[in-house]
């Protein structure tokens, strides 16, 4: 069974801190990994994609992938109150043509 | 700007009264998806099209139908909405199916969504 697991949170961090969001997946042959940000009442917005083991950086965001541990994470440096949102992890599993989403982690950044 | 557009943004209907939600895209993407998302839940895939080839998820209720008359447009029809169908309905597109790992065409882009209320 395809599963993507995330801690629902909320994860609370002070402004300026590093927020660390984690995601595990059950299928060993998963091949593509995505992080979406979703503000309350809005649609998901793609912020990062990662396909290879290691780190991928884009501005204040760093995605980390460890396929051996079936683990993908998102780090947000210098967190801002505007980063407060739900972060959805999504995975494409080999042989499937669609995304499998986790339920998301709510991040709260306090001023 | 290239984008995914959904109309209406908010839809109120009565129990059992058919409703149609629309999605259009200017990205010229081959694949279009319809998702249902309820509060604090992951988006749930209902349908997807590669061009006009239709794919129905096994657990999508028969009450939901979809049409894609051309590359740019896709519609979601709810034949007899029930209270449990109140949700955010999300349309998304991708350039292709994920045939190769690491390809940019794996990425899905979402429209703003339609919030459906059933009275």
Interface residues (C-beta under 8 A of the other chain):
Chain A: X4 X8 X31 X32 X34 X36 X41 X42 X43 X44 X45 X46 X49 X51 X52 X88 X90 X92 X94 X96 X97 X98 X99 X101 X102 X103 X104
Chain B: X31 X33 X40 X41 X42 X43 X45 X48 X50 X55 X88 X90 X97 X98 X101 X102 X104 X106 X107 X108 X109 X110 X111 X112 X113 X115
